[in-house]
Amino acid sequence: MQEHECQSNVSAGKIHVLGLDPIKEKLGDKWKRLSGLVHKLFETAIKDAQSPSDQYVVLDELSYALVFHDLSFEEADRICASISTKVCKALFGEQIDEVSVRSVVSAIKNPPLKEDKLDIGWIEDVLERSGSETIYAQSVQSSSKEPVAIVERNKLRPQP
């Protein structure tokens, strides 16, 4: 496996659905049928948001890494947030108990390549160590009939 640097700057993001277990539990046996739909919603929203030169990869169940070649950190952050919002609304609309989607975004200089492709594992590691984290939580509070959206932003600190 040949490894070298990509001579460009990219913005990268990771989107992960948090608290999936309660959703899966609530849906019970329906989850097996609906999980494909959930993946399709995320993948369609990601593809719609990306240009032909951008990339994404499925990391694990409802967790995706995205690479944007021509976007700033701020633009990538907005796109990750809009993907999360779009999918949550499509899935749960007004009938939501609670769901959270976490995105982590970072600008990355000269990411390494493996076999002429971006090293997604390396990018994911950089995101988790020093990215900017946004958690989009949507829930229906007991006294409200409308979904309540909460956004929390955190700057992750590099680990020694």
Secondary structure as a PSIPRED ss2 file (coil, helix, strand):
# PSIPRED VFORMAT (PSIPRED V4.0)

   1 M C   1.000  0.000  0.000
   2 Q C   1.000  0.000  0.000
   3 E E   0.000  0.000  1.000
   4 H E   0.000  0.000  1.000
   5 E E   0.000  0.000  1.000
   6 C C   1.000  0.000  0.000
   7 Q C   1.000  0.000  0.000
   8 S C   1.000  0.000  0.000
   9 N E   0.000  0.000  1.000
  10 V E   0.000  0.000  1.000
  11 S E   0.000  0.000  1.000
  12 A E   0.000  0.000  1.000
  13 G E   0.000  0.000  1.000
  14 K E   0.000  0.000  1.000
  15 I E   0.000  0.000  1.000
  16 H E   0.000  0.000  1.000
  17 V E   0.000  0.000  1.000
  18 L E   0.000  0.000  1.000
  19 G C   1.000  0.000  0.000
  20 L H   0.000  1.000  0.000
  21 D H   0.000  1.000  0.000
  22 P H   0.000  1.000  0.000
  23 I H   0.000  1.000  0.000
  24 K H   0.000  1.000  0.000
  25 E H   0.000  1.000  0.000
  26 K H   0.000  1.000  0.000
  27 L H   0.000  1.000  0.000
  28 G C   1.000  0.000  0.000
  29 D C   1.000  0.000  0.000
  30 K H   0.000  1.000  0.000
  31 W H   0.000  1.000  0.000
  32 K H   0.000  1.000  0.000
  33 R H   0.000  1.000  0.000
  34 L H   0.000  1.000  0.000
  35 S H   0.000  1.000  0.000
  36 G H   0.000  1.000  0.000
  37 L H   0.000  1.000  0.000
  38 V H   0.000  1.000  0.000
  39 H H   0.000  1.000  0.000
  40 K H   0.000  1.000  0.000
  41 L H   0.000  1.000  0.000
  42 F H   0.000  1.000  0.000
  43 E H   0.000  1.000  0.000
  44 T H   0.000  1.000  0.000
  45 A H   0.000  1.000  0.000
  46 I H   0.000  1.000  0.000
  47 K H   0.000  1.000  0.000
  48 D H   0.000  1.000  0.000
  49 A H   0.000  1.000  0.000
  50 Q C   1.000  0.000  0.000
  51 S C   1.000  0.000  0.000
  52 P C   1.000  0.000  0.000
  53 S C   1.000  0.000  0.000
  54 D C   1.000  0.000  0.000
  55 Q E   0.000  0.000  1.000
  56 Y E   0.000  0.000  1.000
  57 V E   0.000  0.000  1.000
  58 V E   0.000  0.000  1.000
  59 L E   0.000  0.000  1.000
  60 D E   0.000  0.000  1.000
  61 E C   1.000  0.000  0.000
  62 L C   1.000  0.000  0.000
  63 S E   0.000  0.000  1.000
  64 Y E   0.000  0.000  1.000
  65 A E   0.000  0.000  1.000
  66 L E   0.000  0.000  1.000
  67 V E   0.000  0.000  1.000
  68 F E   0.000  0.000  1.000
  69 H C   1.000  0.000  0.000
  70 D C   1.000  0.000  0.000
  71 L C   1.000  0.000  0.000
  72 S C   1.000  0.000  0.000
  73 F H   0.000  1.000  0.000
  74 E H   0.000  1.000  0.000
  75 E H   0.000  1.000  0.000
  76 A H   0.000  1.000  0.000
  77 D H   0.000  1.000  0.000
  78 R H   0.000  1.000  0.000
  79 I H   0.000  1.000  0.000
  80 C H   0.000  1.000  0.000
  81 A H   0.000  1.000  0.000
  82 S H   0.000  1.000  0.000
  83 I H   0.000  1.000  0.000
  84 S H   0.000  1.000  0.000
  85 T H   0.000  1.000  0.000
  86 K H   0.000  1.000  0.000
  87 V H   0.000  1.000  0.000
  88 C H   0.000  1.000  0.000
  89 K H   0.000  1.000  0.000
  90 A H   0.000  1.000  0.000
  91 L H   0.000  1.000  0.000
  92 F H   0.000  1.000  0.000
  93 G C   1.000  0.000  0.000
  94 E C   1.000  0.000  0.000
  95 Q C   1.000  0.000  0.000
  96 I C   1.000  0.000  0.000
  97 D C   1.000  0.000  0.000
  98 E E   0.000  0.000  1.000
  99 V E   0.000  0.000  1.000
 100 S E   0.000  0.000  1.000
 101 V E   0.000  0.000  1.000
 102 R E   0.000  0.000  1.000
 103 S E   0.000  0.000  1.000
 104 V E   0.000  0.000  1.000
 105 V E   0.000  0.000  1.000
 106 S E   0.000  0.000  1.000
 107 A E   0.000  0.000  1.000
 108 I E   0.000  0.000  1.000
 109 K E   0.000  0.000  1.000
 110 N C   1.000  0.000  0.000
 111 P C   1.000  0.000  0.000
 112 P E   0.000  0.000  1.000
 113 L E   0.000  0.000  1.000
 114 K E   0.000  0.000  1.000
 115 E C   1.000  0.000  0.000
 116 D C   1.000  0.000  0.000
 117 K E   0.000  0.000  1.000
 118 L E   0.000  0.000  1.000
 119 D C   1.000  0.000  0.000
 120 I H   0.000  1.000  0.000
 121 G H   0.000  1.000  0.000
 122 W H   0.000  1.000  0.000
 123 I H   0.000  1.000  0.000
 124 E H   0.000  1.000  0.000
 125 D H   0.000  1.000  0.000
 126 V H   0.000  1.000  0.000
 127 L H   0.000  1.000  0.000
 128 E H   0.000  1.000  0.000
 129 R H   0.000  1.000  0.000
 130 S H   0.000  1.000  0.000
 131 G C   1.000  0.000  0.000
 132 S E   0.000  0.000  1.000
 133 E E   0.000  0.000  1.000
 134 T E   0.000  0.000  1.000
 135 I E   0.000  0.000  1.000
 136 Y E   0.000  0.000  1.000
 137 A E   0.000  0.000  1.000
 138 Q E   0.000  0.000  1.000
 139 S E   0.000  0.000  1.000
 140 V C   1.000  0.000  0.000
 141 Q C   1.000  0.000  0.000
 142 S C   1.000  0.000  0.000
 143 S C   1.000  0.000  0.000
 144 S C   1.000  0.000  0.000
 145 K C   1.000  0.000  0.000
 146 E C   1.000  0.000  0.000
 147 P C   1.000  0.000  0.000
 148 V E   0.000  0.000  1.000
 149 A E   0.000  0.000  1.000
 150 I E   0.000  0.000  1.000
 151 V E   0.000  0.000  1.000
 152 E E   0.000  0.000  1.000
 153 R E   0.000  0.000  1.000
 154 N E   0.000  0.000  1.000
 155 K E   0.000  0.000  1.000
 156 L C   1.000  0.000  0.000
 157 R C   1.000  0.000  0.000
 158 P C   1.000  0.000  0.000
 159 Q C   1.000  0.000  0.000
 160 P C   1.000  0.000  0.000
